[in-house]
Amino acid sequence: MTTEGSSRPEPGAEVAPVERTVGSGLTRLVPMTAAFFPQYAEESAAAYAQDNVDAGRTPAQGALERAQAELAALLPQGVNTPDNHLFEIHDGAGNRVGIIWFAATEKHGVRSAYVYDVLVYPKCQRLGHARRAFQAIEPLARAQGLQSIGLHVFGHNPGAQALYAKLGYGVTGLNMLKQL
């Protein structure tokens, strides 16, 4: 993946225009700007904390602080954290409609991409932006020699599960929980 001095696109540069769709135009991935990152980090941590509470993985007390700490550990240099690619998802008119973040990971000598976060804003959902954002990161991952793309999806998000299945993602494990 990219490191200092590598071919990382300049903030604001268009990275990957993908197929046209009726009504919504193009979906483009644009490198997330340092100016937008604090807003993203705040919103992402809050959403992740709530997802963890909703899934029963963590108590509500302290959930936000745990999510913020995890995000800070994963992205200590914000948008400039090596091997991490944070993109704003833009529609054909240049409006930000969401985000997608993936990182290069290595396990047992195999380099893969891992999608840490994807979000399409509610008013922009069901227009194909998430699908096209995932399709756009595939050639980026391939170009970096990454062999697969992994992700986590919460059990209480059947819409995302259906999207990922349509995109060819398969279940590699299943965590289960019984509340006592």
N, C-alpha and C positions, 0 to 999 in steps of 0.2 A: 504494500500500500504506500501511500505517500508519506514522505518525511520532509523535513525542512529542505528547501531547495529543489524539491521534486516538481512534478508536473501538476500539482494541485491547482485547479482552476481559480482564477481570481474571484473574490467575492463579487456577486452581482452578474457574473458571466453565465450565459446559458450553457447548460451541460448537455442535456439529452432531450431534444424534442422527440416526441413519440407520436404514434398514429393519430390521425384526426378522427373525431367522432361527431355525429350530428348534434348540433346545438352547443356543445361545450368547447369546440375548437381543439387546440393542442393542449397537451399537458407537458410542462417543462419542469425539469429539476434545475434549480438554481442554488449554488452554494449558499448556505445560511450565512448571513452577515453577523459580524461581532456585535453590531448594534441591536439586532433582533434576538441574539442568544439569551440575554437575561429574561426577556419576556417568555421565550420558549421554555427555559429552564424552570421558571416559576409555574407555568401552566402544566408542563410535563410532570413535574414532581407531584403536583396536586392530583392530577389524573391517575398517576401510578399509585399514589397512596390510597386513593379511593378504590381503585381496582383491587388492590391487595386486601383492603377491608371487606369489599363486596365478596371476594373469593374466600374469605375466612382464613387467609394466610397470615394476617397480622391484626392485632387489636387497633381500634381507632386511635386510642391514646398513643401519641408519639409516631403515628403512621407517616405524617407529613415530614417530620424531622428525619425519619429513616429513609424515606424516598429522596429527600434532598441530599443526604449524606451519600447515598448510593450513586446518585447522578454526579455529584462532585468528585467521587472517587473514579468514576468511569470517564469523566471529561474534565480532568484537572486544568487543562489549558483551553477549555471552551471549544470553539470551532477550530482551533489550531492544535487540538490533541492529535498526535500522530496515530495513523491507522484508523481514524474515525472520519466518517463522511456524513455531514449533516446538510440536508438539502431542504429548501423551501419548495413546495410543490406549487407551481403557478399554472393558471389556466391560460388559454389562448390570448386573453386580453391583458395578461401580465399581473393579474390579481393573485395574491397568495391565497391558496385554498387549503393548505395543509403542510405537513412536514414528513420527511422520512429520514431515518438515521441508521446507517449500518457501519459496522467496524470489521476489520480483518482480525481474525482470531486464529490461533494455532493450537491444535490438540493432537498429540501423538504423531507429530510431524506433518500433519495435514492442515494446510491453510484454507480457511473458509470465511465466508462473510456471515455476519450475524446481524439481523435487523433488531435493533434495540427499541425502536419506536417508529410508529407510523400513525398519523392522524390526518383525517380530512375533516375540516370544519363542518358542523351539522348542516348548514345551509348549502354546502357543496357536495354532500354525500349522494351516492346513487347516480353519479354522473360518469363513473369510470376512472376518476382520478387516482384512486388507490391502486387499481389494477394496472393502469399505465405507469404509475410510479414504480411498482414492483418490476414491471417489464423493462423499465429504463435502467434499473440498477443491475440487471443481469449482465449486460455487456460491460459495464464498469467493473464488476467483480471478475468477469472472465479476463478482461484486459490486464488485471493485476495478478493473474494466475490463481485465483481462488477457485476451489473445486466444488463448492456447494454454497447454498444460502440457507441458513437456519433462522428460526425465530421461536418465540414463545407466544402462545395465545391463551387468554384466560378462558376457563370453562364456561363462564357466563356471557361469552361473546360469540353466539352461534353465527352471526353475520360475518364476522372476520374468519371464523373457521371455514365457512362455506367459500368465501373468496379465496383463501389460501388453497383449499382443495382444488378449486377450479384452475388455479395457477400451477398446479402440479406438486404442491407441498404434501408430504405424507407424514403421518404420526410416527415419531421415533421413540416416544415414551409417553406415559400418562401418569401424572401425579394425582392422587386421590386423597380426600380428607373426610373424616367423619367427626363432626362436632360432638363432644360429650357434655 
